[in-house]
Amino acid sequence: MNSQRERQGQRIVALAESWLGTPYRHLGATRGVGCDCIGLIRGIWRELYGGEPEPVPAYAPDWAERSGEDRLMAAALRLFGQPLAIADAAPGDLLLFRWRADCAAKHAGILAGNTHFIHAYERGSVMRSALVPSWRRRIAGVFRFPDVAE
């Protein structure tokens, strides 16, 4: 029998899959209408917990480069707690990515298995992508969604 954690991970992956094909829209967070990577995570959070995780101020497409702050990582630490080791990542976990080691985390997705993740891809849509080495080496943090009461 699956543990509560495994069931929650499966639910999160199923929720992420329900967003597949949603067009990429900067600042969007509406399934089927449009979202960016942060909007995808916000939408999943709303479905799990019934509301927004916290107010999200407007942000420019180049917010991570301009601010000098690692705001996405700081938000993940506030909402999800301490990051997990990459080796402990499980389906349904939040993945944060940074393009270079000296840059702020700028992209997010949901681990959908050992070899794939779901994310809102700029100039595209919400899609399932292979977690190939070029993506894997950019993982900046792995976070587990807080438990949802069954």
Secondary structure, DSSP 8 states (H G I E B T S, - for coil): ---HHHHHHHHHHHHHHTTTT-BB-TT-EETTTEE-HHHHHHHHHHHHHSS-SS------TTHHHHH-S-HHHHHHHHHH-S-B-GGG--TT-EEEE-SSTTS---EEEEE-SSSEEEEE-TTSBEEEEE--HHHHTTEEEEE-------
